[in-house]
Amino acid sequence: MAALAPPVAAIRVAVRRALTGLSETGPVLVACSGGADSLALAAATAFVAPRLGRPAGVVTVDHGLQEGSAERAEAVAEWARGAGLAPVEVARVDVAGRPGGPEAAARDARYQALGEVAGRHRAAALLTGHTRDDQAETVLLALARGAGPRGLAGMPARRDLAGVPLLRPLLDVSREQTRKACAVLGLDPWEDPHNADPSYARSRVRADVLPALVRALGPGVLDNLARTARMVAADNDALDALAGAALTEVRHPEGGLAVPALAGLAPAVRSRVLHAWARELGAPPTALSHRHVTALEALVTGWHGQGAAYLPGGRRVIRRDGRLTAVGPT
């Protein structure tokens, strides 16, 4: 019996680890674009999931942004059915008119569609093919934006998407491994031309920045960036837990937050408390930024009688009688 190729083995082990212990019933769905990463993930899931007593299917999203996208989506679906995956669904989305740039609009439309399909099939989990290389790119982009600890934590291995666990089993697997696995398995992945389009920041990082870092610092830099994301994520979890307890303690009996109690918090905890409170007030998470939290913080630590801090969503926050109070919408 021939030995299993190491890249195939590595991806199957990663999928098994992700699926083992899932408490939810229902199928697991793989988000598969037809690229090497998601194709290798789908093939591994087709092998592993049935051996864990769980059905596995595929959902592929057609953004309609490129000529022939509908045909490519159908080709992915046909391959998935032939690989024994079920259910298999093609989700078509309309990106036009969504806020943000083309990357953000396509991402939002994609995740909305994935969440809807996963919910409809009562999926136990939705799997995406993000790799260690994607994580390294995410950390570098966050660093360039000055995104702070939340950005430097990169992509979590697990998060909630419309009530369904979204899992990223391949964050410790390299992009090279997924390509080698596809070659070993005789799979023909699709190369998305957007991945090489220099008008996208991520494409420039992928084509120029990461290769330059590897040449200057050695191949271990990718692992180190991914490891940094894991460590920062663990620190964030601890700080978020402290902030959750602190938010309860700083609430004023008459509503809002008590300024003296806020002032006594460590800055890293206080900023998280204010961020969480702003979300309670209805500020959309995607619109709530560092500058909004900084404006709230100035009402606590930089008070000189200034006016309200404005939050996305139309609420204002004022300081009065030793507490922060929300008013509005404007």
C-alpha positions, -999 to +999 in steps of 0.1 A: +000+000+000+015+033-011+022+059+016-002+088+018+014+120+004+024+143+032+004+173+020-028+152+017-021+137+051-016+172+067-048+186+053-068+155+064-054+157+099-063+194+100-099+187+090-102+158+114-091+181+143-116+207+133-145+183+130-138+162+160-160+172+189-185+193+170-216+192+191-240+204+164-259+179+143-263+182+105-238+183+076-206+202+074-204+225+044-172+235+026-171+269+010-153+260-023-144+285-050-125+259-070-091+274-060-064+251-047-070+259-010-107+253-010-105+224-034-080+206-013-101+213+018-133+199+001-115+168-010-101+162+025-136+168+040-151+144+016-127+117+029-127+126+066-163+136+074-180+103+065-155+085+087-166+106+116-202+097+108-211+131+094-223+141+059-204+168+041-214+191+013-202+221-007-215+256-014-198+276-041-206+313-046-209+330-080-202+367-076-210+374-112-179+397-115-160+378-142-170+364-175-177+327-172-182+328-134-215+309-137-199+281-157-170+278-132-194+276-103-214+249-120-181+230-127-172+231-090-207+219-081-204+190-106-170+180-092-184+180-057-213+158-066-189+134-083-168+133-052-198+122-032-204+155-014-240+164-006-257+188-003-241+208-031-254+243-038-244+272-060-252+306-044-254+336-068-250+370-053-252+406-064-223+427-053-234+460-069-245+487-046-229+473-014-208+497+007-170+496+007-146+488-021-150+458-044-131+434-021-152+443+009-185+442-011-177+408-025-166+395+009-198+407+026-220+393-002-202+360+000-204+355+037-241+366+037-248+339+011-227+313+029-246+320+061-280+317+045-271+284+028-256+270+060-287+280+080-311+265+055-293+232+056-290+234+094-252+228+090-231+218+119-203+240+106-191+259+075-155+253+065-133+278+046-099+272+030-079+301+045-043+290+049-013+300+069-003+323+040-036+340+041-032+345+078+003+360+073-011+384+047-039+394+070-015+402+098+007+424+076-023+443+062-036+449+097-002+461+108+000+485+078-035+499+087-025+504+123-054+481+132-043+473+168-045+440+186-078+429+171-064+432+136-031+416+145-049+386+158-058+378+122-085+354+113-099+332+142-099+295+137-136+295+147-162+322+148-200+325+145-216+331+111-254+336+113-256+311+141-234+285+124-198+278+134-174+290+107-142+269+109-108+276+093-090+242+096-060+251+073-046+281+092-015+259+100-013+246+065+007+264+038-007+274+004+021+253-012+008+222+006-027+227-008-014+230-043+007+199-039-023+180-025-043+190-055-016+177-078-013+144-059-051+139-061-053+149-098-074+180-091-073+209-114-077+241-094-089+274-108-066+304-106-086+335-097-072+364-118-081+388-089-054+372-068-028+386-092-044+420-097-021+447-083-050+470-078-058+450-047-037+455-016-038+418-007-025+409-041+004+432-038+013+418-004+010+383-018+031+390-049+057+414-036+058+419+002+057+383+015+083+371-011+106+400-001+102+391+036+110+355+029+141+364+009+152+388+037+143+368+068+138+332+056+108+310+051+101+308+088+087+343+087+053+330+076+050+306+105+061+335+128+034+358+115+008+331+120+021+323+155+020+360+164-017+361+154-024+331+177-006+347+206-023+381+201-057+363+198-051+346+232-042+380+248-074+395+232-095+368+247-081+375+282-086+412+278-121+408+265-130+387+295-116+414+318-135+440+299-168+421+301-165+420+339-154+457+340-184+468+319-207+455+346-188+472+373-187+507+357-224+509+349-240+539+366-272+532+387-290+559+368-278+547+334-247+551+313-212+546+326-196+561+357-166+582+347-145+577+379-148+540+375-138+542+339-109+564+347-096+538+371-094+510+345-062+500+326-063+517+292-064+484+273-094+473+293-111+507+292-110+509+254-126+475+252-153+485+277-161+516+256-161+496+224-185+470+238-208+497+252-208+515+219-220+483+203-247+480+229-259+514+219-264+502+184-232+512+166-227+488+137-195+467+144-182+472+109-185+510+111-173+514+147-136+524+144-107+534+166-115+571+162-150+566+177-135+548+207-108+575+210-135+602+211-153+583+239-121+579+258-114+616+255-147+622+275-131+602+303-094+610+303-092+642+282-122+661+296-122+698+291-159+705+287-161+693+250-193+684+233-206+650+224-188+621+208-207+608+178-211+571+171-221+554+138-258+546+139-268+581+150-262+580+187-243+607+206-225+603+239-222+632+264-205+635+297-227+649+324-227+647+362-199+622+363-212+597+338-213+590+301-248+591+287-261+582+253-286+605+236-301+606+201-303+595+175-293+627+159 
